[in-house]
Amino acid sequence: MSAQTQDHSHAPSPALIYDDVVAAAGRIEGIAHRTPVLTSRTADARTGATLFFKAENLQRGGAFKFRGAYNAIARLPEDAKRRGVVAFSSGNHAQAIAYAGQLQNVPTVIIMPQDAPAMKVAATKGYGGEVVLFDRYTEDREAIGRRLSAERGLTLIPPYDHDDVIAGQGTAAKELFEEVGPLDMLFVCLGGGGLLAGSALAAKALSPECRVFGVEPEAGNDGQQSFRTGSIVRIPVPSTIADGAQTTYLGSKTFPIIRSLVEDIVTVSDAMLVDAMRFFVERMKIVVEPTGCLSSAAVLNGVVPCAGKRVGIIISGGNVDPKALAGFLAG
Ligand SMILES: *Cc1c(COP(=O)(O)O)cnc(C)c1O
């Protein structure tokens, strides 16, 4: 054997497998909520299907992101945990990292835009995160992140393009299949693809016949374009009320998993998201944020026909400002 073939230092990291999801489930067990699976006769009657809603809006921190954040922090070597982690986000990933860090005694620094909603800044601080504000018109958050990592030895944990984040997100679908058994179809909200990639790994192992669909906002269908052309397509920041899915490209780790295991990626309009939000409040008595409605909106509006099928739907989050929610429902 030549010296070259023994040098694995530049080998790509091995692809994620379902075992990684199982390992993540072990790490978050007893810490993340095993969220309920909800059903609705009204929704079943409207679609002709049997629907199972996995309610990650009721997860700690209000979204599935707690799963991946907790898993990624738990996997760090002790010295990295002591120095701390950094994340940049104005949304659910930031809150999840701050919360997961607090629970594991790991310092967290969250880089947020100066004009981020005060409620989100307050929530992140409330979870013990150190918030560093930046001006998004004149400063580059990645440069700030790199400087902080260099100065303080912080580990950057990205919101979706990271093996331990993907494996953690896959635990929600794992719980769903364990609870309801095999499904014909599974619908998953799609931004950068961490939740979809993890869910597809779980589906492949626990319900191999299940067809998995990603659902994006109509205005930001980079995932659909990428899926259909076979290479990652980048788009400008889309204008949509689904703020958690305003990502502009799939990740280099999430895309290959999605391409090989997912059936298709479909889109829904903002009007459909509002309709789904109203359905959840009126009929199921739950608060779901616009992005969290993507998967349900596709099913409730027949974007993919589901009649006669057993269908899983992952509701991804519930963090919507009450005033904004009231505005959507009144509109
Ligand atoms: C982050 C997020 C998404 C998108 O998840 P990805 O892993 O980036 O695809 C969907 N819904 C909610 C509520 C989120 O916070």
Ligand as a Chemical Component Dictionary entry (heavy atoms), coordinates in Angstrom:
data_LIG
# 
_chem_comp.id                   LIG 
_chem_comp.type                 NON-POLYMER 
_chem_comp.pdbx_formal_charge   0 
_chem_comp.three_letter_code    LIG 
# 
loop_
_chem_comp_atom.comp_id 
_chem_comp_atom.atom_id 
_chem_comp_atom.alt_atom_id 
_chem_comp_atom.type_symbol 
_chem_comp_atom.charge 
_chem_comp_atom.model_Cartn_x 
_chem_comp_atom.model_Cartn_y 
_chem_comp_atom.model_Cartn_z 
_chem_comp_atom.pdbx_ordinal 
LIG C1 C1 C 0 -34.974 26.287 10.211 1  
LIG C2 C2 C 0 -36.408 26.036 10.001 2  
LIG C3 C3 C 0 -36.883 25.375 8.847  3  
LIG C4 C4 C 0 -35.968 24.941 7.738  4  
LIG O1 O1 O 0 -35.071 23.942 8.178  5  
LIG P1 P1 P 0 -33.795 23.528 7.312  6  
LIG O2 O2 O 0 -33.124 22.477 8.110  7  
LIG O3 O3 O 0 -32.961 24.760 7.122  8  
LIG O4 O4 O 0 -34.317 23.045 6.004  9  
LIG C5 C5 C 0 -38.237 25.114 8.744  10 
LIG N1 N1 N 0 -39.090 25.506 9.704  11 
LIG C6 C6 C 0 -38.691 26.147 10.821 12 
LIG C7 C7 C 0 -39.704 26.553 11.836 13 
LIG C8 C8 C 0 -37.327 26.431 11.019 14 
LIG O5 O5 O 0 -36.924 27.059 12.118 15 
# 
loop_
_chem_comp_bond.comp_id 
_chem_comp_bond.atom_id_1 
_chem_comp_bond.atom_id_2 
_chem_comp_bond.value_order 
_chem_comp_bond.pdbx_ordinal 
LIG C1 C2 SING 1  
LIG C2 C3 SING 2  
LIG C2 C8 DOUB 3  
LIG C3 C4 SING 4  
LIG C3 C5 DOUB 5  
LIG C4 O1 SING 6  
LIG O1 P1 SING 7  
LIG P1 O2 DOUB 8  
LIG P1 O3 SING 9  
LIG P1 O4 SING 10 
LIG C5 N1 SING 11 
LIG N1 C6 DOUB 12 
LIG C6 C7 SING 13 
LIG C6 C8 SING 14 
LIG C8 O5 SING 15 
# 
